[in-house]
Amino acid sequence: MRVELLLGIVCAATACARFPPPNETLANSMASIRGAEEAGAAQVPKAALSLQLAREQLDKAKALLKDGENELAHSMALRATNDAELANALAREEKARAEAKKAQREVDAVAGDSK
């Protein structure tokens, strides 16, 4: 009787402790990937790798979710979000560097004209 009661408690606790589907985490990952794509990450070599990793991790998270591995899916989706955000930052950095170089060339041209 004790063993059955103990097993019942363990089973009930396990059922209650199930990790919920990480739907919001997956949605955040997809949004982060879209943001990186819109920032032009695919055209920046440093950013393109992070973007590709994010896409692969999102695919893996979806597969884990489908298999009922909600906690692992959540973790993988978080990794995807982080890599997508890195790709976005790298793409924006590259754009800022290019704009700074352009501005410097314009300043140099104006300074050269005034001599």
Secondary structure in CASP SS format (residue, H / E / C, confidence):
PFRMAT SS
TARGET T0000
AUTHOR 0000-0000-0000
METHOD secondary structure of the structure
MODEL  1
M C 1.00
R H 1.00
V H 1.00
E H 1.00
L H 1.00
L H 1.00
L H 1.00
G H 1.00
I H 1.00
V H 1.00
C H 1.00
A H 1.00
A H 1.00
T H 1.00
A H 1.00
C H 1.00
A C 1.00
R C 1.00
F C 1.00
P C 1.00
P C 1.00
P C 1.00
N H 1.00
E H 1.00
T H 1.00
L H 1.00
A H 1.00
N H 1.00
S H 1.00
M H 1.00
A H 1.00
S H 1.00
I H 1.00
R H 1.00
G H 1.00
A H 1.00
E H 1.00
E H 1.00
A C 1.00
G C 1.00
A H 1.00
A H 1.00
Q H 1.00
V C 1.00
P H 1.00
K H 1.00
A H 1.00
A H 1.00
L H 1.00
S H 1.00
L H 1.00
Q H 1.00
L H 1.00
A H 1.00
R H 1.00
E H 1.00
Q H 1.00
L H 1.00
D H 1.00
K H 1.00
A H 1.00
K H 1.00
A H 1.00
L H 1.00
L H 1.00
K H 1.00
D C 1.00
G C 1.00
E C 1.00
N H 1.00
E H 1.00
L H 1.00
A H 1.00
H H 1.00
S H 1.00
M H 1.00
A H 1.00
L H 1.00
R H 1.00
A H 1.00
T H 1.00
N H 1.00
D H 1.00
A H 1.00
E H 1.00
L H 1.00
A H 1.00
N H 1.00
A H 1.00
L H 1.00
A H 1.00
R H 1.00
E H 1.00
E H 1.00
K H 1.00
A H 1.00
R H 1.00
A H 1.00
E H 1.00
A H 1.00
K H 1.00
K H 1.00
A H 1.00
Q H 1.00
R H 1.00
E H 1.00
V H 1.00
D H 1.00
A H 1.00
V H 1.00
A H 1.00
G H 1.00
D H 1.00
S C 1.00
K C 1.00
END
